[in-house]
Amino acid sequence: MTTSPSIATSGEPGTTVQPSTPGADAPAATRGRTTIADGVVEKIAGLAAREVPGVHTLGGGFARTLGAVRERVPGARSSVTRGVKVEVGERQTAVDLDIVVEYGVPITAVAGEVRENVIAAVERMTGLEVVEVNIAVVDVRLPDDDDLVESEVRVH
């Protein structure tokens, strides 16, 4: 008869009891395992980054153009994770963001605020430790960019 090393049996040799293994007397919240998908962390990070004043949008040029076209399709949802990439481990995560900032804002200050907001949101909501938030400023939104984008996206 073979036994699992984490289950106690009545005196069988070679069987050990792991003191950290939760049993019936452990709180319900500690019984079992919680896994958080990459997509969940991407959504949290994307929303947190967009909350920062001075951030126009996330994602590179082609992704933004494709996203703008997709958003105009009736019933389509905007992609919260565009411009966000994460690596999620058991206890830690790393986040990479591609952002577009508004013209005239101090880029390093905006990047710092994005880092703080993303770290706070991800750690609060997931319990994961955020080891790094890498930010690539891929574009600056100029005041007259709205007219240009709208004319490019308009279907003729």
C-alpha positions in Angstrom: 0.0 0.0 0.0 1.4 3.4 -1.0 0.5 6.5 0.8 0.9 10.2 -0.1 3.7 11.8 1.9 1.3 14.6 3.1 -1.3 12.3 4.6 -0.8 10.8 8.1 -1.4 7.0 8.5 -1.3 4.8 11.5 2.4 4.3 12.1 3.5 3.1 8.6 7.2 3.5 8.1 8.3 6.2 5.6 5.2 8.3 6.0 5.7 11.9 7.1 3.2 14.5 8.1 3.8 18.0 6.8 3.1 20.5 9.5 2.3 23.2 6.9 -0.4 21.1 5.2 -3.8 22.4 6.1 -6.1 20.0 7.6 -9.7 20.0 8.9 -8.7 22.3 11.7 -7.2 24.9 9.3 -9.2 28.0 8.3 -11.3 27.4 5.2 -9.4 30.3 3.4 -6.1 28.3 3.5 -7.5 25.0 2.2 -6.7 24.7 -1.5 -4.8 26.7 -4.1 -5.7 29.9 -6.0 -4.3 30.4 -9.4 -4.5 33.8 -11.2 -4.4 33.8 -15.0 -2.1 36.2 -16.9 -5.1 37.8 -18.5 -6.5 38.8 -15.1 -3.3 40.6 -14.2 -3.1 42.2 -17.7 -6.6 43.6 -17.2 -5.9 45.0 -13.8 -2.6 46.5 -14.9 -4.2 48.0 -18.1 -7.0 49.6 -16.2 -4.7 50.9 -13.5 -2.4 52.5 -16.1 -5.2 54.2 -17.9 -6.4 55.8 -14.6 -3.2 58.0 -14.5 -3.6 61.5 -15.8 -1.4 62.1 -18.8 -1.8 58.6 -20.2 -3.7 58.8 -23.4 -3.9 55.1 -24.3 -1.9 51.9 -24.3 -0.3 50.0 -27.2 1.8 50.7 -30.2 0.7 52.4 -33.4 -0.7 49.4 -35.4 -2.4 47.9 -32.3 -4.1 51.3 -31.6 -5.3 51.7 -35.2 -6.6 48.1 -35.3 -8.2 48.7 -31.9 -9.8 51.9 -33.0 -11.4 50.1 -36.0 -12.5 47.2 -33.8 -14.1 49.6 -31.3 -16.3 51.1 -34.0 -17.9 47.7 -34.8 -21.3 47.5 -33.1 -21.1 45.1 -30.1 -17.3 45.0 -29.9 -15.5 45.7 -26.7 -12.4 47.7 -26.3 -9.3 45.7 -25.5 -8.2 46.6 -22.0 -5.1 44.5 -22.3 -3.7 46.1 -25.5 -0.2 47.3 -24.8 0.1 45.1 -21.6 2.2 42.0 -21.2 2.7 40.1 -17.9 4.6 37.2 -16.6 2.9 35.6 -13.6 4.5 33.1 -11.3 3.2 31.5 -8.1 3.9 34.5 -5.9 5.3 37.2 -8.1 4.6 39.0 -11.4 6.3 41.4 -13.8 4.5 43.8 -16.0 5.5 45.4 -19.3 3.4 48.4 -20.6 3.5 50.3 -23.9 1.9 53.7 -23.3 1.0 56.8 -25.3 1.2 60.0 -23.3 -0.5 63.4 -23.8 1.7 66.1 -25.2 3.1 68.5 -22.6 3.1 66.1 -19.6 6.3 65.3 -17.8 6.9 61.7 -19.1 9.1 60.5 -16.2 6.6 61.7 -13.7 3.7 60.0 -15.6 5.7 56.8 -15.8 6.4 56.9 -12.1 2.7 57.4 -11.3 1.8 54.6 -13.7 4.2 52.3 -11.9 2.8 53.2 -8.5 -0.8 52.8 -9.6 -0.2 49.5 -11.3 1.8 48.0 -8.4 -0.8 49.1 -5.9 -3.8 47.7 -7.9 -2.2 44.4 -8.8 -0.8 43.7 -5.3 -4.1 44.7 -3.6 -6.3 42.7 -5.9 -4.2 39.6 -6.5 -1.8 39.3 -3.5 1.0 38.8 -5.9 4.3 40.7 -5.4 5.0 43.0 -8.4 8.7 42.7 -9.0 8.9 45.2 -11.8 6.8 47.4 -14.1 8.7 48.2 -17.3 7.2 51.1 -19.3 7.9 52.0 -22.9 6.6 55.3 -24.0 5.8 54.5 -27.7 4.1 57.8 -28.7 3.0 61.2 -27.8 -0.6 62.3 -28.5 -0.7 65.7 -30.1 -3.7 68.0 -29.7 -4.6 67.7 -33.4 -4.2 63.8 -33.5 -8.0 63.3 -32.9 -8.9 64.7 -36.3 -6.2 62.6 -38.0 -7.2 59.3 -36.3 -10.9 59.9 -37.0 -10.4 60.5 -40.7 -8.2 57.4 -41.0 -10.8 55.1 -39.2 -13.8 56.5 -41.0 -15.3 53.9 -43.4 -15.9 55.3 -46.9 
